[in-house]
Structure formats: C-alpha cells, structure tokens
Amino acid sequence: MDIFNCYKLLLGLHAHVIGRMWPMNYR
C-alpha cells in the first residue's frame, strides 16, 4: 500500500498548491 500513500501525499501537495494559487476557492 506504499503506492496509495505516495499518491495521497502527492494529491495533498497539489491541493496545497491550488489553495495557495486560489485562496478564494480554497475552503
């Protein structure tokens, strides 16, 4: 299940970047 963990981490990082770019859309 290492792949899943890595995917989750990547998704979280992507979400963080999006939130930083669009704080208005980030809730």
Buried (B, 14 or more C-beta within 10 A) or exposed (E): EEEEEEEEEEEEEEEEEEEEEEEEEEE
